Amino acid sequence: MVTTSTEFDTVLELCQERHRRIILAVLATEKRSLTVNDLTKAIVKHNHHAPLLEISEEESREIRVSLHHMHIPKLERLSLVHYDQERQLVEPTPQFDQLQPQLSAVIDADPELEAPVAL
């Protein structure tokens, strides 16, 4: 697969933020739609090495707010996911599948994420 410099720059930009790397890695591993709660659990699991119930409600809320206002909208603007706000469901798109090999290469290079990054 040939990657343009624009696609490569997009991949690097997407992978700059740790929460987004976790989201992308979980979507790539699970290969299905996930809820915002699923993504929050994954971030907590990989950032805090603890179940969702073991972190403060405030910290959990901050993660959900960042997902809702920053990370998911960025992925949606780039057509990598479709976000159903009513159902709180994030669905990978065919564009995600096309960029997934490049995303995985960058994510796999993250020494703090143990593969596979699953729920």
N, CA, C and O of each residue as an XYZ file, in Angstrom:
476
protein
N       0.838     -1.177      0.000
C       0.000      0.000      0.000
C       0.886      1.245      0.000
O       1.805      1.358      0.811
N       0.615      2.150     -0.883
C       1.386      3.385     -0.990
C       0.755      4.417     -0.061
O      -0.459      4.619     -0.075
N       1.584      5.062      0.738
C       1.119      6.086      1.658
C       1.630      7.437      1.190
O       2.818      7.596      0.910
N       0.733      8.410      1.106
C       1.160      9.756      0.742
C       1.730     10.439      1.979
O       1.489     10.010      3.107
N       2.488     11.505      1.752
C       3.045     12.235      2.892
C       1.935     12.840      3.740
O       2.091     12.982      4.953
N       0.812     13.199      3.113
C      -0.328     13.726      3.869
C      -0.891     12.655      4.792
O      -1.189     12.935      5.953
N      -1.040     11.430      4.290
C      -1.529     10.332      5.132
C      -0.552     10.054      6.273
O      -0.966      9.829      7.410
N       0.731     10.072      5.966
C       1.743      9.822      6.987
C       1.695     10.908      8.065
O       1.758     10.603      9.256
N       1.584     12.169      7.650
C       1.479     13.268      8.606
C       0.226     13.125      9.467
O       0.255     13.396     10.667
N      -0.862     12.701      8.853
C      -2.108     12.489      9.590
C      -1.934     11.404     10.648
O      -2.371     11.571     11.786
N      -1.305     10.309     10.280
C      -1.054      9.215     11.226
C      -0.217      9.705     12.399
O      -0.530      9.412     13.553
N       0.843     10.451     12.109
C       1.692     10.966     13.188
C       0.922     11.926     14.093
O       1.069     11.887     15.314
N       0.105     12.782     13.493
C      -0.691     13.721     14.290
C      -1.676     12.972     15.183
O      -1.832     13.307     16.357
N      -2.330     11.974     14.636
C      -3.295     11.195     15.414
C      -2.630     10.487     16.588
O      -3.222     10.355     17.659
N      -1.425     10.043     16.385
C      -0.742      9.245     17.405
C       0.045     10.086     18.402
O       0.709      9.536     19.281
N      -0.017     11.399     18.280
C       0.703     12.267     19.208
C       0.187     12.134     20.631
O       0.970     12.196     21.578
N      -1.095     11.955     20.795
C      -1.714     11.967     22.118
C      -1.942     10.539     22.601
O      -2.488      9.719     21.864
N      -1.538     10.239     23.807
C      -1.601      8.880     24.356
C      -3.013      8.305     24.396
O      -3.210      7.145     24.032
N      -4.001      9.091     24.832
C      -5.372      8.569     24.871
C      -5.829      8.158     23.475
O      -6.490      7.133     23.307
N      -5.473      8.965     22.475
C      -5.873      8.635     21.106
C      -5.157      7.380     20.618
O      -5.755      6.581     19.898
N      -3.894      7.187     20.991
C      -3.185      5.949     20.616
C      -3.904      4.737     21.200
O      -4.049      3.711     20.535
N      -4.346      4.864     22.432
C      -5.070      3.753     23.064
C      -6.384      3.499     22.329
O      -6.718      2.348     22.050
N      -7.125      4.545     22.014
C      -8.391      4.400     21.277
C      -8.147      3.702     19.948
O      -8.840      2.742     19.610
N      -7.168      4.177     19.196
C      -6.867      3.599     17.881
C      -6.432      2.141     18.012
O      -6.833      1.299     17.209
N      -5.622      1.845     19.009
C      -5.150      0.478     19.205
C      -6.297     -0.460     19.566
O      -6.360     -1.585     19.072
N      -7.194     -0.003     20.419
C      -8.335     -0.845     20.812
C      -9.266     -1.061     19.626
O      -9.736     -2.178     19.406
N      -9.539     -0.006     18.858
C     -10.386     -0.166     17.670
C      -9.752     -1.139     16.678
O     -10.453     -1.945     16.066
N      -8.433     -1.069     16.516
C      -7.740     -1.968     15.590
C      -7.781     -3.415     16.094
O      -7.933     -4.345     15.302
N      -7.648     -3.601     17.396
C      -7.654     -4.945     17.972
C      -9.054     -5.551     17.961
O      -9.239     -6.709     17.585
N     -10.033     -4.755     18.377
C     -11.406     -5.264     18.521
C     -12.125     -5.396     17.178
O     -12.965     -6.281     17.013
N     -11.802     -4.521     16.213
C     -12.408     -4.563     14.873
C     -13.940     -4.556     14.912
O     -14.605     -5.296     14.187
N     -14.474     -3.692     15.785
C     -15.930     -3.574     15.922
C     -16.254     -2.226     16.543
O     -15.360     -1.502     16.980
N     -17.539     -1.894     16.578
C     -17.980     -0.679     17.234
C     -17.797     -0.817     18.736
O     -17.977     -1.894     19.305
N     -17.433      0.300     19.372
C     -17.236      0.311     20.819
C     -17.964      1.501     21.420
O     -18.133      2.530     20.766
N     -18.393      1.357     22.658
C     -19.046      2.467     23.343
C     -17.991      3.395     23.932
O     -16.826      3.024     24.079
N     -18.419      4.602     24.265
C     -17.529      5.540     24.941
C     -17.085      4.927     26.268
O     -15.943      5.122     26.686
N     -17.960      4.198     26.924
C     -17.600      3.527     28.175
C     -16.500      2.489     27.937
O     -15.572      2.380     28.738
N     -16.595      1.725     26.838
C     -15.541      0.752     26.492
C     -14.198      1.461     26.323
O     -13.175      0.996     26.827
N     -14.207      2.586     25.612
C     -12.974      3.320     25.361
C     -12.418      3.926     26.652
O     -11.205      3.972     26.854
N     -13.310      4.385     27.513
C     -12.882      4.913     28.816
C     -12.210      3.806     29.624
O     -11.154      4.019     30.219
N     -12.823      2.629     29.644
C     -12.242      1.483     30.364
C     -10.844      1.152     29.824
O      -9.923      0.877     30.593
N     -10.700      1.180     28.508
C      -9.407      0.856     27.897
C      -8.345      1.876     28.301
O      -7.211      1.508     28.608
N      -8.713      3.150     28.300
C      -7.759      4.198     28.693
C      -7.352      4.020     30.148
O      -6.172      4.120     30.481
N      -8.318      3.757     31.010
C      -8.017      3.548     32.431
C      -7.132      2.321     32.607
O      -6.160      2.351     33.362
N      -7.467      1.255     31.916
C      -6.693      0.012     32.029
C      -5.232      0.229     31.621
O      -4.320     -0.261     32.287
N      -5.014      0.958     30.536
C      -3.661      1.102     30.011
C      -2.896      2.290     30.595
O      -1.665      2.287     30.597
N      -3.605      3.297     31.086
C      -2.924      4.442     31.707
C      -2.713      4.243     33.205
O      -1.691      4.649     33.758
N      -3.683      3.619     33.849
C      -3.657      3.502     35.308
C      -3.451      2.076     35.781
O      -3.263      1.833     36.973
N      -3.486      1.135     34.853
C      -3.329     -0.282     35.185
C      -4.307     -0.695     36.286
O      -3.956     -1.406     37.228
N      -5.550     -0.222     36.131
C      -6.582     -0.508     37.126
C      -7.937     -0.578     36.432
O      -8.110     -0.011     35.354
N      -8.898     -1.269     37.041
C     -10.256     -1.266     36.508
C     -10.897      0.116     36.672
O     -10.482      0.907     37.519
N     -11.899      0.390     35.862
C     -12.592      1.676     35.877
C     -13.117      2.015     37.270
O     -13.082      3.179     37.670
N     -13.597      1.034     38.006
C     -14.181      1.288     39.325
C     -13.151      1.714     40.367
O     -13.525      2.181     41.443
N     -11.867      1.560     40.069
C     -10.832      1.895     41.044
C     -10.265      3.304     40.881
O      -9.375      3.699     41.633
N     -10.765      4.059     39.917
C     -10.312      5.451     39.795
C     -11.445      6.361     40.247
O     -12.596      5.934     40.343
N     -11.117      7.603     40.522
C     -12.126      8.543     41.012
C     -13.150      8.848     39.921
O     -12.863      8.756     38.728
N     -14.341      9.208     40.362
C     -15.401      9.589     39.430
C     -14.977     10.820     38.623
O     -15.304     10.936     37.442
N     -14.254     11.728     39.263
C     -13.785     12.929     38.575
C     -12.820     12.578     37.443
O     -12.915     13.129     36.347
N     -11.902     11.669     37.711
C     -10.939     11.267     36.679
C     -11.648     10.548     35.529
O     -11.332     10.774     34.361
N     -12.595      9.695     35.860
C     -13.384      9.002     34.842
C     -14.160     10.003     33.984
O     -14.227      9.868     32.763
N     -14.742     11.001     34.635
C     -15.497     12.033     33.914
C     -14.572     12.824     32.991
O     -14.946     13.134     31.860
N     -13.363     13.155     33.465
C     -12.404     13.898     32.641
C     -12.040     13.109     31.382
O     -11.917     13.689     30.304
N     -11.870     11.811     31.510
C     -11.557     10.978     30.345
C     -12.714     10.991     29.366
O     -12.509     11.160     28.164
N     -13.943     10.814     29.874
C     -15.123     10.818     28.998
C     -15.283     12.165     28.282
O     -15.605     12.206     27.095
N     -15.058     13.258     29.004
C     -15.170     14.587     28.409
C     -14.122     14.757     27.310
O     -14.424     15.288     26.241
N     -12.898     14.309     27.569
C     -11.855     14.427     26.538
C     -12.193     13.575     25.318
O     -11.924     13.979     24.187
N     -12.778     12.407     25.539
C     -13.208     11.567     24.419
C     -14.275     12.288     23.605
O     -14.187     12.379     22.381
N     -15.276     12.795     24.300
C     -16.431     13.410     23.651
C     -16.088     14.722     22.940
O     -16.603     14.991     21.855
N     -15.232     15.528     23.540
C     -14.971     16.866     22.992
C     -13.684     16.978     22.177
O     -13.525     17.925     21.408
N     -12.768     16.028     22.333
C     -11.490     16.185     21.652
C     -11.147     14.985     20.758
O     -11.005     15.140     19.545
N     -11.017     13.816     21.338
C     -10.463     12.681     20.603
C     -11.419     12.095     19.559
O     -11.036     11.921     18.402
N     -12.637     11.795     19.951
C     -13.591     11.219     18.987
C     -13.906     12.209     17.868
O     -13.920     11.809     16.704
N     -14.162     13.499     18.174
C     -14.404     14.441     17.069
C     -13.233     14.531     16.080
O     -13.450     14.653     14.874
N     -12.006     14.471     16.581
C     -10.846     14.522     15.683
C     -10.849     13.303     14.759
O     -10.612     13.435     13.559
N     -11.112     12.133     15.305
C     -11.172     10.914     14.488
C     -12.327     10.973     13.497
O     -12.215     10.485     12.372
N     -13.434     11.572     13.921
C     -14.599     11.683     13.044
C     -14.342     12.695     11.919
O     -14.739     12.461     10.778
N     -13.681     13.816     12.232
C     -13.355     14.816     11.190
C     -12.489     14.208     10.096
O     -12.587     14.598      8.933
N     -11.644     13.258     10.467
C     -10.767     12.609      9.491
C     -11.415     11.368      8.861
O     -10.770     10.619      8.128
N     -12.695     11.173      9.162
C     -13.493     10.050      8.614
C     -12.959      8.679      9.021
O     -13.132      7.701      8.294
N     -12.311      8.611     10.178
C     -11.812      7.318     10.655
C     -12.844      6.572     11.491
O     -12.797      5.347     11.604
N     -13.774      7.320     12.075
C     -14.857      6.709     12.849
C     -16.146      7.450     12.570
O     -16.150      8.603     12.138
N     -17.235      6.757     12.827
C     -18.550      7.395     12.872
C     -18.975      7.348     14.328
O     -18.904      6.300     14.969
N     -19.420      8.495     14.853
C     -19.805      8.573     16.259
C     -21.298      8.834     16.369
O     -21.790      9.871     15.923
N     -22.013      7.894     16.962
C     -23.441      8.034     17.242
C     -23.553      8.537     18.678
O     -23.486      7.755     19.627
N     -23.724      9.856     18.826
C     -23.754     10.452     20.160
C     -24.910      9.935     21.003
O     -24.769      9.742     22.211
N     -26.036      9.713     20.370
C     -27.217      9.243     21.109
C     -26.954      7.885     21.758
O     -27.323      7.656     22.910
N     -26.319      6.997     21.015
C     -26.025      5.654     21.537
C     -24.640      5.569     22.167
O     -24.276      4.537     22.731
N     -23.848      6.671     22.071
C     -22.478      6.710     22.600
C     -21.635      5.590     21.983
O     -20.877      4.910     22.673
N     -21.787      5.417     20.670
C     -21.143      4.325     19.952
C     -20.158      4.863     18.914
O     -20.495      5.737     18.115
N     -18.939      4.327     18.940
C     -17.873      4.714     18.017
C     -17.622      3.539     17.083
O     -17.280      2.441     17.521
N     -17.797      3.787     15.786
C     -17.670      2.724     14.787
C     -16.554      3.049     13.807
O     -16.578      4.105     13.174
N     -15.564      2.150     13.669
C     -14.501      2.387     12.684
C     -15.074      2.389     11.267
O     -16.028      1.666     10.979
N     -14.499      3.194     10.396
C     -14.952      3.307      9.014
C     -13.974      2.592      8.078
O     -12.905      2.167      8.517
N     -14.322      2.456      6.807
C     -13.372      1.893      5.844
C     -12.064      2.701      5.775
O     -10.999      2.129      5.541
N     -12.137      4.021      5.975
C     -10.929      4.857      5.991
C     -10.007      4.428      7.142
O      -8.786      4.419      6.985
N     -10.583      4.076      8.287
C      -9.783      3.567      9.404
C      -9.058      2.297      8.977
O      -7.867      2.129      9.242
N      -9.789      1.405      8.316
C      -9.189      0.148      7.861
C      -8.016      0.403      6.904
O      -7.015     -0.313      6.938
N      -8.148      1.426      6.051
C      -7.078      1.746      5.099
C      -5.828      2.271      5.805
O      -4.710      1.947      5.406
N      -6.011      3.078      6.850
C      -4.870      3.650      7.561
C      -4.363      2.746      8.685
O      -3.297      2.993      9.249
N      -5.113      1.714      9.004
C      -4.792      0.872     10.149
C      -3.374      0.295     10.135
O      -2.751      0.256     11.196
N      -2.826     -0.156      9.001
C      -1.443     -0.655      9.032
C      -0.425      0.412      9.470
O       0.492      0.122     10.238
N      -0.596      1.640      8.979
C       0.316      2.710      9.374
C       0.101      3.100     10.838
O       1.059      3.337     11.573
N      -1.169      3.162     11.251
C      -1.473      3.465     12.650
C      -0.869      2.407     13.561
O      -0.265      2.729     14.584
N      -1.034      1.150     13.187
C      -0.504      0.056     14.010
C       1.013      0.115     14.126
O       1.565     -0.173     15.187
N       1.687      0.485     13.046
C       3.153      0.575     13.079
C       3.605      1.613     14.100
O       4.552      1.380     14.852
N       2.929      2.753     14.126
C       3.296      3.804     15.080
C       2.913      3.383     16.499
O       3.696      3.557     17.433
N       1.724      2.835     16.656
C       1.254      2.413     17.979
C       2.144      1.301     18.531
O       2.468      1.297     19.719
N       2.541      0.362     17.676
C       3.408     -0.736     18.119
C       4.757     -0.240     18.611
O       5.418     -0.922     19.394
N       5.171      0.929     18.167
C       6.453      1.488     18.596
C       6.375      2.142     19.979
O       7.405      2.503     20.548
N       5.161      2.297     20.524
C       4.983      2.909     21.843
C       5.410      1.907     22.914
O       4.749      0.883     23.091
N       6.497      2.181     23.628
C       7.003      1.225     24.619
C       6.088      1.050     25.834
O       6.252      0.103     26.603
N       5.119      1.968     26.011
C       4.242      1.874     27.165
C       2.951      1.123     26.883
O       2.196      0.830     27.810
N       2.683      0.805     25.622
C       1.485      0.040     25.282
C       1.879     -1.406     24.999
O       2.677     -1.684     24.104
N       1.312     -2.307     25.768
C       1.581     -3.713     25.540
C       0.574     -4.259     24.538
O      -0.633     -4.098     24.716
N       1.060     -4.891     23.502
C       0.172     -5.459     22.483
C      -0.328     -6.823     22.937
O       0.404     -7.530     23.629
N      -1.523     -7.215     22.585
C      -2.526     -6.372     21.943
C      -3.196     -5.478     22.975
O      -3.334     -5.851     24.140
N      -3.605     -4.308     22.541
C      -4.312     -3.385     23.413
C      -5.800     -3.713     23.289
O      -6.465     -3.313     22.334
N      -6.292     -4.436     24.257
C      -7.670     -4.908     24.217
C      -8.436     -4.385     25.424
O      -7.860     -3.815     26.350
N      -9.747     -4.593     25.391
C     -10.601     -4.162     26.501
C     -10.359     -5.001     27.731
O     -10.992     -4.780     28.764
